[in-house]
Amino acid sequence: MFEYATRKHYLTVNPFLNVSIRVKFRQVVRKSGRTETYNTEELQILNDYLEKMYSETNDASFLAVRINFYLGLRVGELVTLKWGDLLEDKKLHVVREEFRDQTTNTVSVVEHTKTNTDRFVIVVPNAYELFYKLAQIENTDIPLLDFCTEHAEDYIFQRDGKRLEARQINYVLEKFAQRTGVKVKSSHKIRKTYASNLNAAGVPLDCIREQLGHTNLTTTMQYIFNPLTETQTYELLTKAL
């Protein structure tokens, strides 16, 4: 901070230039899966809630949350997906994101991601089922890509003809927490749950990095926690030892 202030000429001299801290004055406690992910039990309860709410309201925000547990996108990327981004080779082309101007508090869509690079995310069958539901195609034998081609420029997640915004996704999670009495976990925890579940299933770390859109593996490692319940963890340790 002081280096930055000196570099910007807010200060003439860095007061910490010759200061060295030789003792460990506090212990840094790493976050755990309890706070950073939805474990398997929580995820089941959340999915039941989302399914129930979607059947009652037909509101795409509930399916958007469910789908992202299979995609692991940044919430700004999720809400700017278009049907034309779904490709033939079971992949999703992530090319844009929602941007909020902190000065004017206005929201817009920009044609790039956080890292200024596009990427391709693998779409698994469970995700395809939810895309079919959003497209309101009951027969999954009908090619979804035909619908995607016809509606290529339409946003996937809409309400009353308007694109959903990131804040609406977080609102769904907040309401879920209120109704169940659990602590609120933001949409970013979905990305961490996604990465942690892939890691627990043995998916190579570099593949997880690519799916998340990270430049280096160090960043990806900060997204990986234990997403299992205590009982599942115990059973896994027992089997291993």
Order of alpha helices (4+ residues) and beta strands (2+ residues): alpha-alpha-alpha-alpha-alpha-beta-beta-beta-beta-alpha-alpha-beta-beta-alpha-alpha-alpha-alpha-alpha
